């Protein structure tokens, strides 16, 4: 969903395995998160989130009442 969170995709994929036994433990997940963020610069860690795809037609799918 956000382009500047791509570094978390491998961890998220591991944590959302269908089979719970294949998921990392909480300690393993924290360690992997720390390792992934340690490689990032301070600037990268403080940037605002950016949506991966911008909506080209923001009103195309709204219903008639504008919701």
Secondary structure, DSSP 8 states (H G I E B T S, - for coil): -BGGGGGGHHHHHHHT-SSGGGS--HHHHHHHHHHHHHTS-HHHHHS---BSS--S-TTTT--TT--
